[in-house]
Amino acid sequence: MVHAAMQTWLLRSEGRTILVDTGVGNDKSRPAVEVWDHLQLDYLGTLARAGVRPEDVDLVVNTHLHADHVGWNTRLVDGAWVPTFPNATYLMPRADFERWNPATHPDIAGGVNENVFEDSVAPVHAAGQVLLWEDSHTIDANLRLEAAPGHTPGSSVITLASGSDRAVFAGDLLHTPLQIMEPEHNSCFCEDPAASRATRHKILGRAADHNALILPAHLAGHSALEVQRDAGAFAIKQWAPFSRL
């Protein structure tokens, strides 16, 4: 059994408030995943306790567009889905925006991403708040988005370089620490297994070589870690606990 966290990273960089991924969301119809269906959680209360109101958020980064990374992009108001963060630009990978549009990919029906585009992506796009990017995108002098395909066509990571500090917000590169010691293992949700394995080796190798902190989206318990190379794979160098939303 794999225990996983669904979470948001809150960053402050160059005077801006940035959210990385927005979890599952409330009131969402998720027939393929019963525990996510019509949730009622205090996400915005938790965000407020961290000192952030929805209108304070400048940037929302969706590392990819799976259901558990875009849910709080919107909230239900008077029966309509509206952007949760009215002043934010939402950065979304173009490849995933195209992949999960049911108008062009009807195979989404019945799967884990059923209804997701309609309730958590399209309303933000219709509001003019989405910036679609591909290959790479510079957020600011400290943060950069890089394509990391495999889990989904548009999966990405955020790299941080500030002074001597290095980190990578790794999205769904990892679902369990086992994938550090055995990086050939994918999750059952990886759409391109070969690309996912190649991306994992690449990002973990770079993190090991540059002593970068890795912050995956889903690891339960400890939230961040450092890795080192170990006989063609990797080993955990140390854990670093972080607060998460």
C-alpha positions in Angstrom: 0.0 0.0 0.0 1.2 3.5 -0.9 0.3 6.4 1.4 0.1 9.7 -0.5 -0.5 13.3 0.3 -2.5 15.7 -1.8 -1.0 19.1 -1.2 -0.1 22.6 -2.3 3.3 24.3 -2.0 3.1 28.0 -1.1 6.1 30.0 -2.3 7.0 33.7 -2.0 9.5 34.9 -4.6 10.3 38.4 -5.8 7.4 39.9 -3.8 4.8 37.5 -5.3 2.7 34.8 -3.7 2.8 31.6 -5.7 0.9 28.3 -5.3 2.2 25.1 -6.8 -0.7 22.7 -7.6 -4.1 23.0 -6.0 -5.1 19.6 -4.8 -8.5 17.9 -5.4 -10.9 20.7 -4.6 -14.4 20.8 -3.0 -17.7 19.9 -4.6 -16.1 18.3 -7.6 -17.8 15.2 -9.3 -15.1 12.6 -9.4 -16.9 9.3 -10.0 -13.7 7.4 -10.8 -12.2 8.1 -7.3 -14.7 7.8 -4.6 -12.6 9.5 -1.8 -12.3 12.6 -4.0 -15.9 12.8 -4.9 -17.7 16.0 -3.7 -15.1 16.7 -1.0 -15.7 19.3 1.7 -12.4 20.3 3.2 -11.1 23.5 4.8 -8.4 24.2 2.1 -9.0 28.0 2.1 -9.1 28.1 5.8 -5.7 26.4 5.9 -4.4 28.9 3.3 -5.7 31.8 5.5 -3.9 30.4 8.5 -0.7 30.6 6.4 -1.5 34.3 5.9 -2.9 34.1 2.3 -6.3 35.1 1.0 -7.4 34.0 -2.4 -7.1 37.5 -3.8 -3.4 37.7 -2.5 -2.3 34.9 -4.9 -0.3 36.2 -7.9 0.5 33.0 -9.6 -0.8 29.4 -9.7 1.4 26.8 -11.2 -0.2 23.5 -12.2 2.7 21.1 -12.7 0.3 19.0 -14.8 -3.5 18.8 -15.2 -4.5 15.6 -13.3 -7.5 15.9 -11.0 -5.5 16.1 -7.8 -3.4 19.0 -9.0 -6.0 21.4 -10.3 -9.0 21.0 -8.0 -8.8 24.3 -6.2 -8.2 26.2 -9.4 -12.0 26.9 -9.2 -14.7 26.9 -6.6 -18.5 26.6 -6.8 -20.3 29.9 -6.5 -24.1 30.1 -7.1 -24.0 26.9 -9.2 -21.1 28.1 -11.4 -17.4 27.3 -11.4 -15.3 30.4 -10.9 -11.5 31.0 -10.5 -10.6 30.6 -6.8 -7.8 33.1 -7.1 -9.2 36.1 -9.0 -6.0 38.0 -9.4 -3.7 35.1 -10.3 -2.2 34.0 -13.6 -2.5 30.2 -13.9 0.4 28.6 -15.6 -0.6 25.4 -17.4 1.4 23.1 -19.8 0.0 23.4 -23.3 0.5 19.6 -23.9 -1.7 18.7 -21.0 -4.3 21.4 -21.8 -4.7 19.7 -25.2 -4.5 16.2 -23.9 -7.3 16.6 -21.3 -9.7 18.5 -23.4 -12.7 16.1 -23.9 -13.7 17.9 -27.1 -10.6 16.4 -28.8 -10.0 13.4 -26.5 -13.3 11.7 -25.7 -11.4 8.7 -24.1 -11.3 10.8 -20.9 -14.9 9.8 -20.1 -14.9 7.2 -17.3 -11.3 7.8 -16.3 -9.7 9.5 -13.4 -9.8 12.9 -15.2 -13.5 12.8 -16.1 -15.1 16.3 -15.5 -11.7 17.8 -14.6 -11.2 20.0 -17.7 -14.8 21.3 -17.5 -14.8 22.3 -13.8 -11.2 23.1 -13.0 -9.5 24.2 -16.3 -11.9 25.6 -18.8 -13.5 28.2 -16.4 -10.1 29.7 -15.6 -9.2 29.7 -19.3 -12.6 31.4 -20.1 -11.8 34.1 -17.5 -8.6 35.0 -19.4 -6.3 33.9 -16.5 -4.4 31.0 -18.1 -1.0 31.2 -19.6 -0.1 28.1 -21.6 3.6 27.3 -21.9 5.7 24.6 -23.6 9.3 23.3 -23.3 10.3 25.8 -20.5 9.1 29.0 -18.9 10.9 31.4 -16.7 8.8 32.5 -13.7 11.3 34.9 -12.2 15.0 35.1 -11.4 14.7 32.3 -8.9 12.1 29.9 -10.5 11.9 28.2 -13.8 9.4 25.6 -15.2 10.8 22.7 -17.2 9.0 20.1 -19.2 9.3 16.7 -17.6 7.1 14.4 -19.7 6.0 10.9 -19.1 3.5 10.9 -16.3 1.4 13.0 -18.6 2.5 14.6 -21.9 2.8 18.0 -20.2 4.2 17.1 -16.8 6.7 19.6 -15.5 9.0 20.4 -12.6 9.9 23.8 -11.1 13.5 24.4 -10.5 14.7 26.9 -7.9 18.1 28.5 -8.0 18.7 31.3 -5.5 22.3 32.0 -4.4 23.7 28.7 -3.5 20.3 27.1 -2.8 18.9 24.6 -5.3 15.6 22.8 -5.2 13.2 21.1 -7.5 9.4 20.9 -7.1 9.0 17.5 -8.7 5.3 17.2 -9.2 4.5 13.5 -9.9 8.0 12.4 -10.6 7.8 10.4 -7.4 4.8 8.8 -5.6 6.9 6.8 -3.1 10.5 6.7 -1.8 10.8 3.3 -3.5 11.1 5.1 -6.8 14.4 6.7 -5.6 16.0 3.4 -4.9 14.3 1.8 -7.9 13.7 4.6 -10.4 12.5 2.2 -13.1 9.2 1.8 -11.3 6.3 4.0 -12.5 2.9 4.7 -11.0 -0.1 3.1 -12.7 -1.1 6.6 -13.9 2.1 7.3 -16.0 0.9 7.6 -19.6 4.3 7.1 -21.2 6.2 4.6 -19.0 9.5 4.9 -20.9 9.5 8.7 -20.9 8.6 8.7 -17.2 11.5 6.5 -16.3 13.9 8.6 -18.4 12.6 11.9 -16.8 13.0 10.4 -13.3 16.6 9.4 -13.9 17.4 12.8 -15.4 15.8 14.9 -12.6 17.1 12.7 -9.8 20.6 12.7 -11.3 20.6 16.5 -11.6 19.4 16.8 -8.0 22.1 14.5 -6.7 24.9 16.3 -8.7 23.8 19.8 -7.5 22.7 18.9 -4.0 19.2 20.1 -4.8 16.3 19.6 -2.4 13.5 17.5 -4.0 9.9 18.4 -3.1 7.5 15.9 -4.6 3.7 16.5 -4.7 2.6 13.3 -3.0 5.1 11.9 -0.5 3.4 11.3 2.9 5.2 12.0 6.1 8.4 13.9 5.4 7.9 16.4 2.6 11.3 16.9 1.1 14.5 15.1 0.7 18.0 15.1 -0.8 19.4 12.2 -2.8 22.8 10.9 -3.8 23.9 8.5 -6.6 24.1 4.9 -5.6 25.2 2.1 -8.1 23.3 3.3 -11.1 20.2 4.3 -9.0 19.8 6.7 -6.1 19.7 6.7 -2.3 18.1 9.1 0.2 20.8 11.4 1.6 18.6 13.1 4.2 14.9 14.0 4.9 13.9 17.7 5.4 10.5 18.2 7.0 8.4 21.0 5.6 5.0 22.5 6.4 2.4 21.8 3.7 -1.1 23.1 2.8 
